Amino acid sequence: MPQSAASRSGHDPYAALRLPEFQRFISARALFVVATRVQGLVVSWQLFKLTGDPWKLGLIGLTEAIPSIAVSLYAGHVADSVKRKNIIVTAVAVLLLCAATLTLLASPAGLPLLSKDQLGTWPIYAVIFVSGIARGFLGPALFSFMPQLLPTKEHLANAVTWNSTTWQASSVLGPVLGGYLIAHAGVASAYTVSTGLLVLALTMFGSLTSRPLPARMGERLDFQTSILSGLQFIFGNQLVLAALSLDLFAVLFGGAVALLPVFAEDILKVGAAGLGHLEAAPAVGSVLMAVLLTYFPLRRFAGRKLLWAVAGFGLATICFALSRNFWLSLVLLFLTGVFDSVSVIVRSTLLHTFTPEHMKGRVSAVNNIFIGSSNEIGAFESGAMAKWLGTTASVVFGGTMTILVVLFTAWRADKLRELDMTPVKPAEPTT
């Protein structure tokens, strides 16, 4: 890979990518994310076509969030007690079975089970519920497994950034692919492609090898003590708690993604293909920002930049809600991704840096409750508010609440506001 000015100055933007096991890990994750993003888009499109009700779109998030939250703490305990790779392989295998079931339901044999009647869509929600359980176990295992692929902690910040970049790039491809598959091949074919990609991801995850587990892992941990120690770490670290809380409420209120099928179909009139582009636009922005941050890491005044970024996310969300032009809407969603990428990378770097290796599963579980589930609950909130206020007003409300959350955090969380991630140079030896 070519040397840049950054690498010549001592910062290697490709440090983690030079590690073969990390390359395979992010390749497997890319396949997994593309598959699940295709599936997520198809599910939302299919349910909206079957019911025509934004409320049903919000229920998708709630149906996945409830089981994910319910198992998260136990999943974190398990991730710190047994081999993390085994958890990953098992969870992805369950998600593969869920994808195969959705494919069957969309086939000519399965379609009679579904109808516009509320009870007719229950098989889809049942599959989503099971997938929520699997995701609850997968999140802590993936988070805590990645550092085991790295030879030294010096690779950690770069690995976090490339991991985020890979996730976002896959999130670009997934919705676009899903939208075009729906438009040109149909729902059943889109589900089939998603299932095939999950087969490949499962194979690659199964081939990974990592360095030995931390010395304190593998011992029998008392469940209650184990969970309490993870909670105490999160709530005892004001910096980490503030960062998690900020992102929790920003995603909870500010996300418009759950209502994109409504914007695509009823407001912007762009259909399934346009929906794919709308879904992908935030991820495009996130990818470009994440790549930029591999060359120019957030260091000086990182906390203030984080706060400004989340405020920008809220403002772009408000403007998107008011837009009636497809291309302007794409630009505004792109900007939400740019701003969101800053938050994701800063938060992940903080957690990986300040969390002991033997506690990463439990801390990640709490993180999943704070952040991962806020996406699904935020989707429910968006659907519920759209039912009550209307689509546009609900998204404007969410963006406004995001800005208010930023103002409150800047006022109360001085450690986050003053966060500086500039590396400390070692002292010169004295003679």
Sine and cosine of phi, psi and omega as CSV:
sin_phi,cos_phi,sin_psi,cos_psi,sin_omega,cos_omega
0.00,0.00,0.61,-0.79,-0.08,-1.00
-0.92,0.38,0.50,-0.87,0.06,-1.00
-1.00,0.10,0.68,-0.73,0.07,-1.00
-0.96,-0.28,0.09,-1.00,0.07,-1.00
-0.87,0.49,-0.58,0.82,0.01,-1.00
-0.89,0.45,-0.70,0.72,-0.03,-1.00
-0.94,0.35,-0.57,0.82,0.02,-1.00
-0.92,0.39,-0.45,0.90,-0.01,-1.00
-1.00,0.09,0.02,1.00,0.05,-1.00
0.90,-0.43,-0.27,0.96,0.04,-1.00
-0.99,-0.17,0.89,-0.46,0.01,-1.00
-0.99,-0.11,0.96,-0.29,-0.04,-1.00
-0.94,0.34,-0.21,0.98,-0.03,-1.00
-0.93,-0.37,0.30,0.96,-0.11,-0.99
-0.82,0.57,-0.76,0.64,-0.04,-1.00
-0.94,0.35,-0.55,0.83,-0.03,-1.00
-0.93,0.36,-0.24,0.97,0.03,-1.00
-0.99,0.15,-0.08,1.00,-0.02,-1.00
-1.00,-0.07,0.88,-0.47,-0.09,-1.00
-0.84,0.54,-0.68,0.73,-0.03,-1.00
-0.92,0.39,-0.60,0.80,0.04,-1.00
-0.92,0.39,-0.60,0.80,0.07,-1.00
-0.85,0.52,-0.71,0.71,-0.01,-1.00
-0.93,0.36,-0.58,0.81,0.02,-1.00
-0.88,0.47,-0.76,0.64,-0.04,-1.00
-0.95,0.30,-0.41,0.91,0.10,-0.99
-0.92,0.38,-0.70,0.72,0.05,-1.00
-0.89,0.46,-0.66,0.75,0.00,-1.00
-0.91,0.41,-0.60,0.80,0.03,-1.00
-0.88,0.47,-0.72,0.69,0.03,-1.00
-0.88,0.48,-0.66,0.75,-0.01,-1.00
-0.90,0.44,-0.71,0.70,-0.05,-1.00
-0.92,0.38,-0.68,0.74,0.05,-1.00
-0.85,0.53,-0.71,0.70,-0.02,-1.00
-0.87,0.48,-0.73,0.68,-0.06,-1.00
-0.96,0.30,-0.52,0.86,0.05,-1.00
-0.95,0.32,-0.63,0.78,0.11,-0.99
-0.86,0.51,-0.75,0.66,-0.03,-1.00
-0.88,0.47,-0.69,0.72,-0.01,-1.00
-0.88,0.48,-0.67,0.75,0.02,-1.00
-0.90,0.43,-0.69,0.72,-0.04,-1.00
-0.91,0.42,-0.65,0.76,0.02,-1.00
-0.87,0.48,-0.73,0.68,-0.03,-1.00
-0.91,0.42,-0.65,0.76,0.02,-1.00
-0.91,0.42,-0.71,0.71,-0.02,-1.00
-0.89,0.46,-0.70,0.72,-0.01,-1.00
-0.92,0.38,-0.61,0.79,0.02,-1.00
-0.92,0.40,-0.62,0.79,0.03,-1.00
-0.93,0.37,-0.58,0.81,-0.01,-1.00
-0.96,0.29,-0.58,0.82,-0.15,-0.99
-0.91,-0.42,-0.50,0.87,-0.08,-1.00
0.91,0.41,0.37,0.93,-0.13,-0.99
-0.85,-0.53,0.89,-0.45,0.05,-1.00
-0.85,0.53,-0.48,0.88,0.03,-1.00
-0.84,0.54,-0.61,0.79,0.00,-1.00
-0.92,0.39,-0.50,0.87,0.07,-1.00
-0.93,0.37,-0.65,0.76,0.06,-1.00
-0.89,0.45,-0.56,0.83,0.01,-1.00
-0.91,0.42,-0.42,0.91,0.06,-1.00
-0.85,0.53,-0.77,0.64,-0.01,-1.00
-0.89,0.45,-0.69,0.73,-0.01,-1.00
-0.90,0.43,-0.65,0.76,-0.03,-1.00
-0.90,0.44,-0.56,0.83,0.03,-1.00
-0.99,0.12,-0.55,0.84,-0.08,-1.00
-0.95,0.32,-0.64,0.77,-0.09,-1.00
-0.84,0.54,-0.81,0.59,0.01,-1.00
-0.93,0.37,-0.54,0.84,0.01,-1.00
-0.89,0.45,-0.71,0.71,0.05,-1.00
-0.91,0.42,-0.66,0.75,-0.08,-1.00
-0.87,0.49,-0.59,0.81,-0.07,-1.00
-0.99,-0.16,-0.10,0.99,-0.17,-0.98
-0.85,0.52,-0.75,0.66,-0.05,-1.00
-0.90,0.44,-0.68,0.73,0.05,-1.00
-0.91,0.41,-0.62,0.78,0.02,-1.00
-0.89,0.46,-0.62,0.78,0.05,-1.00
-0.90,0.43,-0.66,0.75,0.06,-1.00
-0.87,0.49,-0.70,0.72,0.00,-1.00
-0.90,0.43,-0.65,0.76,-0.02,-1.00
-0.90,0.44,-0.41,0.91,0.04,-1.00
-0.99,-0.11,0.09,1.00,-0.08,-1.00
-0.86,-0.51,-0.47,0.88,-0.05,-1.00
-0.79,-0.61,0.05,-1.00,-0.04,-1.00
-0.91,0.42,0.85,-0.52,-0.12,-0.99
-0.92,0.38,-0.55,0.83,0.01,-1.00
-0.88,0.48,-0.62,0.78,0.01,-1.00
-0.89,0.46,-0.61,0.79,0.04,-1.00
-0.90,0.43,-0.70,0.72,-0.02,-1.00
-0.87,0.50,-0.75,0.66,-0.04,-1.00
-0.89,0.45,-0.68,0.73,0.00,-1.00
-0.90,0.43,-0.70,0.71,-0.02,-1.00
-0.90,0.43,-0.68,0.73,0.01,-1.00
-0.91,0.41,-0.58,0.82,0.05,-1.00
-0.89,0.45,-0.65,0.76,0.05,-1.00
-0.90,0.44,-0.68,0.73,0.03,-1.00
-0.90,0.43,-0.54,0.84,0.09,-1.00
-0.90,0.44,-0.68,0.74,0.05,-1.00
-0.89,0.45,-0.61,0.79,0.05,-1.00
-0.89,0.45,-0.68,0.73,0.01,-1.00
-0.89,0.45,-0.65,0.76,0.02,-1.00
-0.90,0.43,-0.59,0.81,0.03,-1.00
-0.91,0.40,-0.68,0.74,0.06,-1.00
-0.89,0.46,-0.60,0.80,0.06,-1.00
-0.88,0.47,-0.69,0.73,0.02,-1.00
-0.90,0.43,-0.66,0.75,0.00,-1.00
-0.90,0.43,-0.48,0.88,0.00,-1.00
-1.00,0.06,-0.10,0.99,0.00,-1.00
-0.98,0.18,0.23,-0.97,0.04,-1.00
-0.82,0.57,-0.51,0.86,0.00,-1.00
-0.96,0.27,-0.49,0.87,-0.08,-1.00
-1.00,-0.09,-0.38,0.92,-0.08,-1.00
-0.84,0.53,-0.58,0.82,0.03,-1.00
-0.86,0.50,-0.34,0.94,0.03,-1.00
-0.95,0.31,-0.31,0.95,-0.08,-1.00
-0.95,-0.32,0.53,-0.85,0.03,-1.00
-0.39,-0.92,0.06,-1.00,0.04,-1.00
-0.96,0.28,-0.22,0.98,0.07,-1.00
-0.93,0.37,0.59,-0.81,-0.07,-1.00
-0.82,0.57,-0.69,0.72,-0.02,-1.00
-0.93,0.36,-0.36,0.93,-0.03,-1.00
-0.93,0.36,-0.33,0.94,-0.01,-1.00
-1.00,-0.10,0.08,1.00,-0.08,-1.00
-0.87,0.49,-0.55,0.84,0.02,-1.00
-0.87,0.49,-0.59,0.81,0.03,-1.00
-0.91,0.42,-0.72,0.70,0.01,-1.00
-0.91,0.42,-0.54,0.84,0.04,-1.00
-0.90,0.43,-0.67,0.74,0.03,-1.00
-0.91,0.42,-0.67,0.75,0.02,-1.00
-0.88,0.47,-0.63,0.78,0.01,-1.00
-0.88,0.48,-0.72,0.69,0.02,-1.00
-0.90,0.44,-0.66,0.75,0.02,-1.00
-0.90,0.44,-0.51,0.86,0.06,-1.00
-0.90,0.45,-0.62,0.78,0.07,-1.00
-0.88,0.47,-0.73,0.68,-0.01,-1.00
-0.88,0.47,-0.66,0.75,0.01,-1.00
-0.91,0.41,-0.55,0.84,0.04,-1.00
-0.87,0.49,-0.59,0.81,0.06,-1.00
-0.99,0.13,-0.54,0.84,-0.08,-1.00
-0.93,0.36,-0.65,0.76,-0.09,-1.00
-0.84,0.55,-0.84,0.55,0.01,-1.00
-0.87,0.48,-0.58,0.81,-0.02,-1.00
-0.92,0.38,-0.70,0.72,0.02,-1.00
-0.90,0.44,-0.71,0.70,-0.03,-1.00
-0.86,0.51,-0.72,0.69,-0.08,-1.00
-0.99,0.13,-0.32,0.95,-0.01,-1.00
-0.98,0.20,-0.58,0.82,-0.09,-1.00
-0.82,0.57,-0.72,0.70,0.00,-1.00
-0.88,0.47,-0.40,0.92,0.03,-1.00
-0.94,0.35,-0.24,0.97,0.04,-1.00
-1.00,0.04,-0.12,0.99,-0.10,-1.00
-0.98,-0.22,0.71,-0.71,-0.02,-1.00
-0.95,0.32,-0.53,0.85,-0.03,-1.00
-0.63,-0.78,0.32,-0.95,0.04,-1.00
-0.93,0.36,-0.31,0.95,0.01,-1.00
-0.89,0.45,-0.39,0.92,0.01,-1.00
-0.99,0.10,-0.15,0.99,-0.23,-0.97
-0.90,0.44,-0.79,0.61,-0.06,-1.00
-0.87,0.49,-0.66,0.76,0.01,-1.00
-0.92,0.39,-0.62,0.78,0.03,-1.00
-0.91,0.42,-0.65,0.76,0.04,-1.00
-0.87,0.50,-0.69,0.73,-0.03,-1.00
-0.91,0.40,-0.70,0.71,0.01,-1.00
-0.93,0.36,-0.55,0.83,0.07,-1.00
-0.89,0.46,-0.69,0.72,0.05,-1.00
-0.91,0.41,-0.65,0.76,0.01,-1.00
-0.87,0.48,-0.70,0.72,0.00,-1.00
-0.89,0.45,-0.69,0.72,0.02,-1.00
-0.87,0.50,-0.71,0.71,-0.04,-1.00
-0.94,0.35,-0.65,0.76,0.03,-1.00
-0.88,0.47,-0.65,0.76,0.05,-1.00
-0.92,0.39,-0.52,0.85,0.05,-1.00
-0.95,0.32,-0.35,0.94,0.13,-0.99
-0.96,0.28,-0.76,0.65,-0.08,-1.00
-0.92,0.39,-0.64,0.77,-0.08,-1.00
-0.84,0.54,-0.83,0.56,0.00,-1.00
-0.90,0.44,-0.63,0.77,0.02,-1.00
-0.89,0.46,-0.73,0.68,0.03,-1.00
-0.88,0.48,-0.70,0.71,0.01,-1.00
-0.88,0.47,-0.68,0.73,0.01,-1.00
-0.88,0.47,-0.69,0.72,0.00,-1.00
-0.95,0.32,-0.57,0.82,0.05,-1.00
-0.91,0.42,-0.67,0.74,0.05,-1.00
-0.88,0.47,-0.72,0.69,-0.09,-1.00
-0.93,0.37,-0.59,0.81,-0.16,-0.99
-0.93,-0.36,-0.31,0.95,-0.03,-1.00
-0.80,-0.60,-0.32,0.95,0.02,-1.00
0.98,-0.19,0.25,-0.97,-0.07,-1.00
-0.89,0.45,-0.70,0.72,-0.05,-1.00
-0.88,0.47,-0.66,0.75,0.02,-1.00
-0.91,0.41,-0.62,0.79,0.03,-1.00
-0.89,0.46,-0.68,0.74,0.06,-1.00
-0.89,0.45,-0.61,0.79,0.00,-1.00
-0.89,0.45,-0.68,0.73,0.04,-1.00
-0.89,0.46,-0.69,0.73,0.03,-1.00
-0.86,0.51,-0.68,0.74,0.01,-1.00
-0.90,0.44,-0.68,0.73,0.02,-1.00
-0.88,0.47,-0.65,0.76,0.03,-1.00
-0.91,0.42,-0.59,0.81,0.04,-1.00
-0.92,0.39,-0.55,0.84,0.09,-1.00
-0.87,0.49,-0.71,0.70,0.02,-1.00
-0.90,0.44,-0.68,0.74,0.01,-1.00
-0.88,0.47,-0.69,0.73,0.00,-1.00
-0.87,0.49,-0.66,0.75,0.02,-1.00
-0.88,0.47,-0.69,0.73,-0.03,-1.00
-0.94,0.33,-0.66,0.75,0.06,-1.00
-0.87,0.50,-0.63,0.78,-0.01,-1.00
-0.92,0.38,-0.35,0.94,-0.04,-1.00
-1.00,0.02,-0.08,1.00,-0.09,-1.00
-0.97,0.26,0.56,-0.83,0.16,-0.99
-0.81,-0.58,0.50,-0.86,-0.05,-1.00
-0.69,-0.73,0.19,-0.98,0.07,-1.00
-0.94,0.34,0.29,-0.96,-0.06,-1.00
-0.84,0.55,0.45,-0.89,0.03,-1.00
-0.91,0.41,0.43,-0.90,0.08,-1.00
-0.83,0.56,0.47,-0.88,-0.09,-1.00
-0.85,0.53,-0.56,0.83,-0.08,-1.00
-0.99,0.11,-0.06,1.00,0.05,-1.00
-1.00,0.01,0.33,-0.94,0.00,-1.00
1.00,0.01,-0.30,0.95,0.07,-1.00
-0.98,0.22,0.42,-0.91,0.01,-1.00
-0.97,0.24,0.88,-0.48,-0.03,-1.00
-0.96,-0.27,0.70,-0.72,0.14,-0.99
-0.91,0.40,0.79,-0.61,-0.13,-0.99
-0.86,0.52,-0.75,0.66,-0.06,-1.00
-0.89,0.45,-0.71,0.71,0.02,-1.00
-0.90,0.43,-0.65,0.76,-0.01,-1.00
-0.87,0.49,-0.73,0.68,-0.03,-1.00
-0.93,0.37,-0.66,0.75,0.00,-1.00
-0.88,0.48,-0.60,0.80,0.01,-1.00
-0.91,0.41,-0.61,0.80,0.06,-1.00
-0.91,0.41,-0.69,0.73,0.02,-1.00
-0.91,0.42,-0.64,0.76,0.01,-1.00
-0.89,0.45,-0.60,0.80,0.02,-1.00
-0.90,0.44,-0.73,0.68,-0.03,-1.00
-0.90,0.45,-0.79,0.61,-0.11,-0.99
-0.98,0.21,-0.22,0.97,0.06,-1.00
-1.00,-0.03,-0.15,0.99,0.00,-1.00
-0.95,-0.31,0.98,-0.18,-0.11,-0.99
-0.88,0.48,-0.58,0.82,-0.03,-1.00
-0.92,0.40,-0.75,0.67,0.00,-1.00
-0.91,0.42,-0.69,0.72,-0.02,-1.00
-0.88,0.47,-0.67,0.75,0.00,-1.00
-0.91,0.42,-0.67,0.74,0.00,-1.00
-0.90,0.43,-0.68,0.73,0.01,-1.00
-0.91,0.41,-0.68,0.73,-0.03,-1.00
-0.90,0.43,-0.65,0.76,0.02,-1.00
-0.86,0.51,-0.74,0.67,-0.04,-1.00
-0.94,0.34,-0.58,0.81,0.03,-1.00
-0.82,0.57,-0.81,0.59,-0.09,-1.00
-0.97,0.25,-0.50,0.87,0.05,-1.00
-0.90,0.43,-0.70,0.71,0.01,-1.00
-0.95,0.31,-0.62,0.79,-0.03,-1.00
-0.86,0.50,-0.69,0.72,-0.07,-1.00
-1.00,-0.10,-0.54,0.84,-0.23,-0.97
-1.00,-0.01,-0.18,0.98,-0.08,-1.00
-0.97,0.24,0.76,-0.65,0.06,-1.00
-0.95,-0.33,0.03,1.00,-0.14,-0.99
-0.88,0.47,-0.62,0.78,-0.05,-1.00
-0.88,0.47,-0.43,0.90,-0.04,-1.00
-0.99,-0.16,0.10,0.99,-0.02,-1.00
-0.87,0.50,-0.59,0.81,0.09,-1.00
-0.85,0.53,-0.58,0.82,0.03,-1.00
-0.93,0.36,-0.71,0.71,0.04,-1.00
-0.88,0.48,-0.69,0.72,-0.04,-1.00
-0.92,0.40,-0.66,0.75,-0.11,-0.99
-1.00,0.07,-0.72,0.69,-0.18,-0.98
-0.98,-0.19,-0.46,0.89,-0.10,-0.99
-0.97,-0.24,-0.79,0.62,-0.03,-1.00
-1.00,-0.02,-0.28,0.96,0.07,-1.00
0.84,0.54,0.78,0.63,-0.05,-1.00
-0.89,-0.46,-0.05,1.00,0.10,-0.99
0.94,0.33,-0.26,-0.97,-0.10,-1.00
-0.92,0.39,-0.67,0.74,0.00,-1.00
-0.89,0.45,-0.67,0.74,0.05,-1.00
-0.90,0.43,-0.59,0.81,0.06,-1.00
-0.87,0.50,-0.66,0.75,0.03,-1.00
-0.86,0.52,-0.66,0.75,0.03,-1.00
-0.93,0.37,-0.64,0.77,0.04,-1.00
-0.89,0.46,-0.67,0.74,0.02,-1.00
-0.90,0.44,-0.58,0.82,-0.08,-1.00
-0.99,0.16,-0.43,0.90,-0.12,-0.99
-0.83,0.56,-0.72,0.69,0.03,-1.00
-0.88,0.48,-0.61,0.79,-0.01,-1.00
-0.93,0.37,-0.56,0.83,0.07,-1.00
-0.87,0.49,-0.73,0.69,0.04,-1.00
-0.88,0.48,-0.65,0.76,0.01,-1.00
-0.91,0.42,-0.65,0.76,0.01,-1.00
-0.88,0.47,-0.75,0.66,-0.04,-1.00
-0.89,0.46,-0.66,0.75,0.03,-1.00
-0.92,0.39,-0.66,0.75,0.00,-1.00
-0.90,0.44,-0.66,0.75,0.05,-1.00
-0.89,0.46,-0.68,0.74,0.03,-1.00
-0.86,0.51,-0.63,0.77,-0.03,-1.00
-0.96,0.30,-0.31,0.95,0.11,-0.99
-0.94,0.35,-0.50,0.86,0.03,-1.00
-1.00,0.02,-0.57,0.82,-0.05,-1.00
-0.78,-0.63,0.98,0.22,-0.07,-1.00
-0.87,0.50,0.54,-0.84,0.07,-1.00
-0.94,0.33,0.90,-0.44,-0.03,-1.00
-0.77,-0.64,-0.96,0.28,-0.07,-1.00
-0.95,0.31,0.72,-0.69,0.00,-1.00
0.82,0.57,0.61,0.79,-0.05,-1.00
-0.88,0.48,-0.62,0.79,-0.01,-1.00
-0.90,0.44,-0.71,0.71,0.01,-1.00
-0.91,0.42,-0.64,0.76,0.03,-1.00
-0.90,0.44,-0.59,0.81,0.06,-1.00
-0.88,0.48,-0.72,0.69,-0.01,-1.00
-0.89,0.45,-0.70,0.72,0.05,-1.00
-0.88,0.47,-0.61,0.79,-0.01,-1.00
-0.91,0.42,-0.69,0.73,0.00,-1.00
-0.93,0.38,-0.59,0.80,0.08,-1.00
-0.90,0.44,-0.65,0.76,0.06,-1.00
-0.89,0.46,-0.59,0.81,0.07,-1.00
-0.86,0.51,-0.72,0.70,0.01,-1.00
-0.90,0.43,-0.67,0.74,-0.01,-1.00
-0.91,0.41,-0.68,0.73,0.02,-1.00
-0.90,0.44,-0.56,0.83,0.04,-1.00
-0.91,0.43,-0.68,0.74,0.04,-1.00
-0.88,0.48,-0.73,0.69,-0.02,-1.00
-0.90,0.44,-0.60,0.80,0.05,-1.00
-0.88,0.48,-0.68,0.73,-0.02,-1.00
-0.87,0.50,-0.55,0.84,-0.06,-1.00
-1.00,0.04,-0.22,0.97,-0.05,-1.00
-0.96,0.28,0.61,-0.79,0.10,-0.99
-0.84,-0.54,0.21,0.98,0.03,-1.00
-0.93,-0.36,0.79,-0.61,-0.08,-1.00
-0.86,0.51,-0.71,0.70,-0.07,-1.00
-0.94,0.34,-0.62,0.79,0.08,-1.00
-0.90,0.43,-0.64,0.77,0.03,-1.00
-0.88,0.48,-0.64,0.77,0.05,-1.00
-0.87,0.49,-0.70,0.72,-0.01,-1.00
-0.89,0.46,-0.68,0.73,-0.03,-1.00
-0.92,0.39,-0.63,0.77,0.08,-1.00
-0.92,0.40,-0.59,0.80,0.10,-0.99
-0.84,0.55,-0.69,0.72,-0.01,-1.00
-0.92,0.39,-0.58,0.81,0.06,-1.00
-0.87,0.48,-0.59,0.81,0.04,-1.00
-0.93,0.37,-0.64,0.77,0.05,-1.00
-0.85,0.53,-0.76,0.65,-0.04,-1.00
-0.93,0.37,-0.63,0.78,-0.04,-1.00
-0.92,0.40,-0.55,0.84,-0.02,-1.00
-0.87,0.50,-0.61,0.79,0.03,-1.00
-0.86,0.50,-0.73,0.68,-0.02,-1.00
-0.89,0.45,-0.70,0.71,-0.04,-1.00
-0.87,0.49,-0.73,0.68,-0.08,-1.00
-0.94,0.34,-0.67,0.74,0.03,-1.00
-0.89,0.46,-0.71,0.70,-0.02,-1.00
-0.90,0.45,-0.71,0.70,-0.02,-1.00
-0.90,0.43,-0.66,0.75,0.02,-1.00
-0.90,0.44,-0.66,0.75,0.04,-1.00
-0.86,0.51,-0.74,0.67,-0.05,-1.00
-0.91,0.42,-0.72,0.69,-0.01,-1.00
-0.91,0.41,-0.59,0.81,-0.07,-1.00
-0.96,0.29,-0.67,0.74,-0.14,-0.99
-0.99,-0.13,-0.04,1.00,-0.02,-1.00
-0.99,-0.16,0.80,-0.60,0.08,-1.00
-0.87,0.49,0.53,-0.85,-0.08,-1.00
-0.83,0.56,-0.67,0.74,-0.09,-1.00
-0.97,0.24,-0.07,1.00,0.00,-1.00
-0.92,-0.40,0.02,1.00,-0.13,-0.99
-0.87,0.49,-0.60,0.80,0.00,-1.00
-0.89,0.45,-0.73,0.69,-0.02,-1.00
-0.93,0.37,-0.67,0.74,0.02,-1.00
-0.91,0.41,-0.63,0.77,0.05,-1.00
-0.90,0.44,-0.57,0.82,0.03,-1.00
-0.89,0.46,-0.70,0.72,0.06,-1.00
-0.90,0.44,-0.64,0.76,0.06,-1.00
-0.86,0.51,-0.66,0.75,0.02,-1.00
-0.89,0.45,-0.62,0.79,0.04,-1.00
-0.91,0.40,-0.67,0.74,0.00,-1.00
-0.92,0.38,-0.74,0.67,-0.22,-0.98
-0.95,-0.30,-0.83,0.56,-0.08,-1.00
-0.84,0.55,-0.69,0.72,-0.03,-1.00
-0.97,0.25,-0.36,0.93,0.01,-1.00
-0.91,0.42,-0.44,0.90,0.08,-1.00
-0.90,0.44,-0.73,0.68,-0.03,-1.00
-0.95,0.33,-0.69,0.73,0.03,-1.00
-0.92,0.39,-0.58,0.81,0.08,-1.00
-0.88,0.47,-0.61,0.80,0.06,-1.00
-0.90,0.44,-0.65,0.76,0.06,-1.00
-0.90,0.43,-0.69,0.72,0.02,-1.00
-0.87,0.50,-0.66,0.75,0.01,-1.00
-0.89,0.45,-0.70,0.71,0.01,-1.00
-0.90,0.43,-0.66,0.75,0.00,-1.00
-0.92,0.40,-0.70,0.71,0.00,-1.00
-0.92,0.39,-0.58,0.82,0.04,-1.00
-0.90,0.43,-0.59,0.80,0.04,-1.00
-0.91,0.41,-0.57,0.82,-0.09,-1.00
-1.00,0.04,-0.76,0.65,-0.10,-0.99
-0.99,-0.16,-0.34,0.94,-0.18,-0.98
0.97,-0.23,0.39,-0.92,-0.12,-0.99
-0.88,0.48,-0.80,0.60,-0.07,-1.00
-0.89,0.46,-0.75,0.66,-0.05,-1.00
-0.89,0.46,-0.58,0.82,-0.02,-1.00
-0.92,0.39,-0.62,0.79,0.01,-1.00
-0.96,0.29,-0.61,0.79,0.08,-1.00
-0.88,0.48,-0.69,0.72,0.04,-1.00
-0.86,0.52,-0.71,0.71,-0.01,-1.00
-0.89,0.46,-0.69,0.72,0.03,-1.00
-0.90,0.44,-0.63,0.78,0.03,-1.00
-0.90,0.43,-0.68,0.74,0.03,-1.00
-0.89,0.46,-0.59,0.81,0.03,-1.00
-0.87,0.49,-0.71,0.71,0.01,-1.00
-0.90,0.44,-0.64,0.77,0.04,-1.00
-0.90,0.43,-0.61,0.80,0.05,-1.00
-0.89,0.45,-0.65,0.76,0.03,-1.00
-0.88,0.47,-0.71,0.70,-0.01,-1.00
-0.88,0.48,-0.67,0.75,0.01,-1.00
-0.91,0.42,-0.68,0.74,0.00,-1.00
-0.90,0.43,-0.67,0.74,0.02,-1.00
-0.88,0.47,-0.53,0.85,-0.01,-1.00
-0.97,0.25,-0.68,0.74,-0.16,-0.99
-1.00,-0.08,-0.49,0.87,-0.13,-0.99
-0.97,-0.26,0.98,0.19,-0.07,-1.00
-0.93,0.38,-0.52,0.85,0.01,-1.00
-0.91,0.41,-0.63,0.78,0.05,-1.00
-0.94,0.33,-0.67,0.75,0.00,-1.00
-0.86,0.50,-0.60,0.80,-0.05,-1.00
-0.99,-0.12,0.19,0.98,-0.03,-1.00
-0.86,0.52,0.77,-0.64,0.07,-1.00
-0.77,-0.64,0.82,-0.58,-0.06,-1.00
-0.96,-0.29,0.37,0.93,0.05,-1.00
-0.92,0.40,0.80,-0.59,0.00,-1.00
-0.86,0.51,0.65,-0.76,0.04,-1.00
-1.00,0.08,0.85,-0.53,0.01,-1.00
-0.96,0.27,0.66,-0.75,0.03,-1.00
-0.90,0.44,0.55,-0.83,-0.02,-1.00
-0.92,0.40,0.58,-0.82,0.05,-1.00
-0.93,0.36,0.68,-0.74,0.02,-1.00
-0.90,0.43,0.62,-0.78,0.02,-1.00
-0.99,-0.14,0.48,-0.87,0.00,-1.00
-0.91,-0.41,0.00,0.00,0.00,0.00
